[in-house]
Amino acid sequence: MSTTDAPTAENLHVEGLTTRFTYRRRGPRGGVPLVLLHRFRATVDWWDPEFIEALAEERDVISFDNIGIGYTEGQPLTTVQEFAAGAAEFIEALGLDTVDILGWSFGGVVAQALTRTRPDLVRRLVVAGSGSGAAPGTPKMTEKVLGIMATPRSGNNREDMMYLFYPDTPEARALGDKHFDAVAAAMPKDAPVVSEEAAMGQLKAIGAAQATPWEQVAANLATIKQPVLYANGMQDVMVHAHASFAAVQHLPAAKLVLYSDAGHAFLFQHTAEFTTDVKDFLAQGD
C-alpha cells in the first residue's frame, strides 16, 4: 500500500520500552524501510516535503522523533550512544529486523553509532552533511556558527538558518527560501519545538563526539562493514566537507559524493540529484 498521495503523512505512534515514539511513514510497504535520523534542533516536522516525497516514490520511508525530542516524550538524551540506543529502540518497537538508515548532520553521527553498536539492524547507511569526530585538518566551526547553534530556537530567524544551511549566492538563497517556505507551509499549527534542555543535551553529545581522539574515531569507522554513502556540500559552514573526506578513508565500503555549489542543506538544494543517488545506492542492496 502507498501513502504518497497524502501531502503530509499523519502522526503515528508506537510504544517502545521506555517511551511512546511519534513517527511518520510514507511510500510503498515491502522491502527494507529507510529510517531517517534528523539534525540538531529538528523535529519530524522539519524534513523538507519535496525531499520526503522524492524518497517515498519507491521506498518505505520512516521519520521519527527520538526520546525527549518534539512529539516524543522522555528525559532528554545527552550522549550519541543514548541517541543511537533510542533509534534502535524505535526500530525494534516497529517490529523491524533490518533497515536502511539516512542520517543528516547530527543524525549522521547517531546513524554511524547505531550501525557500529547494532550492525544486525542496519543494511546500508547514508551519512549526509556529517562527519566522525574531529579529523586532522578539518576547519573548526566559526564563532558565528557556534553562536547561532547555541541561540534558543525563538531567537533564530530565517537569516540565521540560511547562513547555516545555504551558500550566499542568488541561486542557493532562492532554493533556501523555497525549502523554508515549504517546511513552514506544512508545519502544523501546534507543532512542538525541541526544548532547550533537549537541545543542550544534543550539544553536549556533539561536543563529546568532537572531543574523541581521531585514532579512536578511525578505529570505530573501520568496524562498519556495511556499504556507506557519504555526501556533503563543499560550502558547508557547519560540518566542513573535509570531515566527510576523512571519514571515508577509514570505512571499508564507502562512496563519497560532494556538491561544489552547496552547503549543509545540499540534500534540499539538490533534491533530485541526491535522492536519485540514495535510491540507486539502496537498490544495490535489494
Buried (B, 14 or more C-beta within 10 A) or exposed (E): EEBBEEEBBEEEEBEBEBBEBBBBBBBBEEBBBBBBBBBBBBBBBBBBBBBBBBBBBBBBBBBBBBBBBBBBBBEBBBBBBBBBBBBBBBBBBBEBEEBBBBBBBBBBBBBBBBBBBBEEBBBBBBBBBBBBBBBEEBEEBEEEBEEBBEBEEEEBEEEBBBBBBBBEBEEBEEBBEBBBEBBEEBEEEEEBBBBEEBBBBBBBBBEBBBEBEBEEBBEBBEEBEBBBBBBBBBBBBBBBBBBBBBBBEBBEEBBBBBBEBBBBBBBBBBBEBBBEBBBEBBEEEE
